[in-house]
Amino acid sequence: MTGLIVFAILAIVILVFVSLYNRLVRLKNTVKSSWSDIDVQLKKRFDLVPNLVETVKGYAAHEKGVFEKVTLARSAAMQATTPAEMAKSDNMLKDTLKSLFAVAEAYPELKANTNFLQLQSQFQELENNIEAARRYYNAVVRDFNILIESFPSNIVAGMFNFKQQEFFQLEEPSIERKPVKGDFSS
């Protein structure tokens, strides 16, 4: 009888252990997958930036400094690998793109250009997609990190070297708290 009780307790411990391990693995892979979603959206934005620059350049060729800053910020963002690096370079790219759209405001013919309006619309859609992907990624990272820190899963996480993941956060929380703007005319 005692042997049966010990066996039952051991079986329960093993089931809990396996369940926690599988949950950690599932969340770890979901973190990777959700980061990949962000990466895809950012690459789409990186591909759109040269088209925006060329379109604006056709109307405002003398704004060379703005175009160079946008190109440099895009290059830096493309080379970022971690969420922290990506957040920093993403902020830089957004700032330079704001200046690009500000230049566009000074040219009524450009603002009426169908190609520019289409690019602007695509850019806004990508920004919304990036924001949604970032929220999902951060939610998955939060759940993963909580599981790693919680008892008894922290024991399993420690045994198999599961590490906490970084959030993809904007550098300045005040920017993050602002709603996404529908147009770039300001």
Residue pairs with C-beta under 8 A, 6 or more apart in sequence:
16 152
17 156
20 147
20 152
20 153
20 156
21 156
21 160
23 147
23 153
24 144
24 147
24 148
24 153
24 156
24 157
24 160
24 162
27 140
27 143
27 144
27 147
28 144
28 162
30 140
30 144
31 137
31 140
31 141
31 144
31 165
34 133
34 136
34 137
34 140
35 83
35 137
35 168
37 133
37 136
37 137
38 86
38 130
38 133
38 134
38 137
38 168
41 126
41 129
41 130
41 133
42 77
42 86
42 90
42 130
44 126
44 129
45 93
45 123
45 126
45 127
45 130
46 74
46 77
46 78
48 119
48 122
48 123
48 126
49 70
49 74
49 93
49 97
50 71
50 74
51 119
52 70
52 97
52 100
52 116
52 119
52 120
52 123
53 67
53 70
53 71
53 100
55 110
55 113
55 115
55 116
55 119
56 63
56 67
56 100
56 103
56 104
56 107
56 110
56 116
57 63
57 67
58 110
59 104
59 107
59 109
59 110
59 113
60 103
60 104
60 106
60 107
60 110
63 103
66 96
66 99
66 100
66 103
67 100
69 96
69 99
70 93
70 96
70 97
70 99
70 100
72 96
73 89
73 92
73 93
73 95
73 96
73 97
74 93
76 89
76 92
76 93
77 86
77 89
77 90
77 92
77 93
79 89
80 86
80 88
80 89
80 90
82 166
83 137
83 165
83 166
83 167
83 168
83 169
84 166
86 168
87 168
87 169
87 170
87 171
88 171
90 170
91 170
91 171
91 172
91 175
97 123
98 184
101 120
101 184
101 185
104 110
104 111
104 116
104 184
105 111
105 185
110 116
111 117
120 183
120 184
123 184
124 182
124 183
124 184
127 180
128 180
131 180
134 168
137 168
138 167
138 168
138 169
141 165
141 166
141 167
141 168
142 167
144 164
144 165
145 164
145 165
147 153
147 157
148 154
148 157
148 162
148 163
148 164
149 164
156 162
169 176
170 176
